[in-house]
Amino acid sequence: MPAKPPQAAGRPKDAGESKGASKPCPECGKPASPATAPFCSPRCRDVDLNRWLSGKYVIPGRETDPEDAE
């Protein structure tokens, strides 16, 4: 009986797989949906957007001096 060929790590993805579906949703951890990637649902996408708009997510930067403003 011939042995099964090993599945290579670099094999091409199936046509039905999307690259966003392999990672979990950053909000709740459920599998991501291709329609709302990288999130699992429109609700999680909207929660993330609300956090950005309300200022809960902040990208740190250096403080500006009054002299730098000129």
C-alpha positions in Angstrom: 0.0 0.0 0.0 1.6 3.3 -1.0 2.2 5.9 1.7 0.2 9.1 1.8 2.3 12.1 0.7 3.0 14.5 3.6 1.1 17.8 3.5 3.6 20.5 2.8 3.5 23.7 4.8 3.9 25.7 1.6 1.1 24.1 -0.3 -1.3 26.4 -2.2 -4.5 27.4 -0.4 -7.8 26.1 -1.5 -9.9 28.5 -3.6 -12.5 28.8 -0.8 -10.0 29.9 1.9 -9.3 33.5 2.5 -6.3 34.9 4.3 -8.5 36.7 6.9 -10.3 33.5 7.9 -7.2 31.9 9.5 -6.8 34.6 12.3 -9.2 35.1 15.1 -11.3 38.3 15.5 -9.3 40.9 17.4 -12.4 41.8 19.5 -13.9 38.5 20.6 -11.5 35.8 19.4 -14.0 33.9 17.1 -12.9 32.9 13.6 -12.9 35.9 11.2 -15.5 36.1 8.5 -14.3 36.8 4.9 -17.0 39.4 4.5 -15.9 41.4 7.5 -12.2 40.4 7.8 -10.4 40.7 10.1 -13.5 40.8 12.3 -16.1 38.0 12.8 -19.1 40.3 12.4 -20.2 43.8 11.6 -20.8 44.3 15.3 -17.2 43.6 16.2 -16.1 45.8 13.4 -18.2 48.7 14.7 -17.0 48.2 18.3 -13.4 48.6 17.0 -14.3 51.7 15.0 -16.1 53.2 18.0 -12.9 52.7 20.1 -10.8 54.5 17.5 -13.3 57.4 17.2 -13.7 57.8 20.9 -10.0 58.0 21.5 -9.5 54.8 23.4 -6.9 53.7 21.0 -4.0 56.1 20.9 -0.8 55.9 18.9 2.0 57.3 21.1 4.1 60.0 19.7 6.6 62.5 21.0 5.5 65.6 22.8 5.7 68.8 20.8 7.4 71.9 22.1 6.0 75.4 21.4 9.2 76.0 19.4 8.5 73.0 17.2 5.1 74.4 16.2 6.6 77.2 14.2 
